[in-house]
């Protein structure tokens, strides 16, 4: 290696290190907020003050703003001029539209999953059901909520269409916002027995049955939504799982 090449690499390395650090910080902040929504710790309307996020994660405002803008693009966060960012709070009309869209997406995904799921895929889904069953009997509500969402993502992944799966991930995040705010405490976001019945339809290659069960399952989740449900009071660090 000649001296000029060595000098160029040495000069570039601090910037590369900074870029790598920023990317790691972006991921950490994004994942903490996303997980807070999925685990129903961060409720709709929760404020996300930039100074507090900077302090909690030890980063500058540019990093925090970049993450909040990404979350806003995905519909998880709302950014208002001069008011800052907060977790999105879907209206009753938006709630209806989100569930309507999710039923349409999951109808297509479950139909493709019936066609494409292998015996190995079904084994993995049954392992998922066993973990759900265990969390349910341990009364571990956060794990129960996470596993319920993971089940739908696993079924969606079996369809083999990453574009539809990306849409489903966004819709599940937004449904988790709604459930986290309005679902009665202690209720399962999804019923374990309904998941079990859907997996059996996949095993039986019964697309009609799987579609009907999934549609009814999502409609039941929407039916249980109480738009007058109370919100809890926690610090931002607690809701992000940092305290």
Beta strands, then each sheet from edge to edge (+ up, - down):
strand 1: 77-80
strand 2: 84-87
sheet 1: 1+ 2-
end
